[in-house]
Amino acid sequence: MFSKICAWLSLLFVIAATLGPIGTRPVSGLPTLLERIGAFALVGSLFAFAYPRNLPILGVLLALVIVLLEAVQLFSPGRHARLVDVVEKISGAVAGVVFVSLGRQYFFGGGR
């Protein structure tokens, strides 16, 4: 249950950072590319831990959420939506899901 709460809270945080005013977006000091990939890799990883039996579906659903978030940015003042941002974010989310999947197989023999 704790992993599910963490997964959903991480997604809510990313949604707020993505759709909120640009000045309220957290900045780590890393290049924006790494911030995007890292944030969505974390979200993907947390969802993969929370829902280990649905990994392929998770990848698709996270990709759809990312596309939707970028589309909504078209209507947010001061924000922009770019295809490269979508690719970076989806890459991070899928990398997080794959990382957890491979880790589970390696360390636990694919056990759930």
C-alpha positions as CSV (number, residue, x, y, z in Angstrom):
1,M,0.0,0.0,0.0
2,F,2.9,2.4,0.9
3,S,4.4,1.9,-2.6
4,K,1.1,2.8,-4.3
5,I,0.7,6.0,-2.2
6,C,4.3,7.0,-3.1
7,A,3.7,6.3,-6.8
8,W,0.5,8.4,-6.9
9,L,2.0,11.2,-4.9
10,S,5.0,11.3,-7.2
11,L,2.7,11.6,-10.2
12,L,0.7,14.3,-8.6
13,F,3.9,16.2,-7.8
14,V,5.1,15.9,-11.4
15,I,1.6,17.0,-12.7
16,A,1.8,20.1,-10.4
17,A,5.3,20.9,-11.6
18,T,4.4,20.4,-15.2
19,L,1.2,22.5,-15.2
20,G,1.9,25.1,-12.6
21,P,3.4,28.4,-13.2
22,I,7.0,28.1,-14.5
23,G,8.4,30.0,-11.6
24,T,7.1,27.4,-9.1
25,R,8.8,24.5,-11.0
26,P,11.5,22.9,-8.8
27,V,15.0,23.3,-10.1
28,S,17.8,21.1,-9.1
29,G,20.6,22.8,-11.0
30,L,21.0,19.9,-13.3
31,P,20.4,20.3,-17.0
32,T,16.6,20.3,-17.8
33,L,17.0,17.2,-19.8
34,L,18.3,15.3,-16.8
35,E,15.6,16.8,-14.6
36,R,12.9,15.6,-16.9
37,I,14.3,12.1,-17.4
38,G,15.1,11.7,-13.7
39,A,11.7,12.9,-12.5
40,F,9.8,10.6,-14.8
41,A,12.2,7.7,-14.2
42,L,11.4,8.0,-10.6
43,V,7.6,8.0,-11.3
44,G,8.0,5.0,-13.6
45,S,10.1,3.2,-11.0
46,L,7.6,3.9,-8.2
47,F,4.7,2.7,-10.3
48,A,6.6,-0.4,-11.3
49,F,7.2,-1.2,-7.6
50,A,3.6,-0.5,-6.8
51,Y,2.0,-2.5,-9.7
52,P,4.6,-5.2,-10.7
53,R,2.1,-7.4,-12.6
54,N,1.1,-4.6,-15.0
55,L,4.4,-3.4,-16.3
56,P,3.6,-3.2,-20.1
57,I,0.3,-1.4,-19.3
58,L,2.1,0.9,-17.0
59,G,4.5,2.0,-19.7
60,V,1.6,2.8,-22.1
61,L,-0.4,4.6,-19.4
62,L,2.5,6.7,-18.3
63,A,3.2,7.6,-21.9
64,L,-0.4,8.6,-22.4
65,V,-0.4,10.7,-19.2
66,I,2.8,12.5,-20.5
67,V,1.3,13.2,-23.9
68,L,-1.8,14.6,-22.2
69,L,0.3,16.8,-19.8
70,E,2.2,18.2,-22.7
71,A,-1.0,18.9,-24.6
72,V,-2.5,20.7,-21.6
73,Q,0.6,22.9,-21.4
74,L,-0.5,24.4,-24.7
75,F,-3.2,26.2,-22.8
76,S,-1.1,27.2,-19.8
77,P,0.2,30.8,-19.9
78,G,4.0,30.9,-19.9
79,R,4.3,27.1,-20.6
80,H,5.2,25.4,-23.9
81,A,4.7,21.9,-25.2
82,R,7.4,20.4,-27.4
83,L,7.8,17.0,-28.9
84,V,11.3,16.7,-27.6
85,D,10.0,17.1,-24.1
86,V,7.5,14.3,-24.6
87,V,10.2,12.0,-25.9
88,E,12.5,12.8,-22.9
89,K,9.7,12.3,-20.4
90,I,8.5,9.1,-21.9
91,S,12.1,7.8,-22.1
92,G,12.5,8.5,-18.4
93,A,9.2,6.8,-17.4
94,V,9.9,3.7,-19.5
95,A,13.5,3.5,-18.3
96,G,12.2,3.5,-14.7
97,V,9.7,0.7,-15.4
98,V,12.3,-1.3,-17.3
99,F,14.9,-0.8,-14.5
100,V,12.6,-2.1,-11.9
101,S,11.5,-5.0,-14.1
102,L,15.1,-6.0,-14.8
103,G,16.0,-5.6,-11.1
104,R,13.2,-7.8,-10.0
105,Q,14.2,-10.5,-12.5
106,Y,17.8,-10.3,-11.5
107,F,17.5,-10.2,-7.8
108,F,14.2,-12.1,-7.3
109,G,14.0,-14.3,-10.3
110,G,10.9,-12.4,-11.5
111,G,9.0,-13.2,-8.3
112,R,6.1,-10.9,-7.5
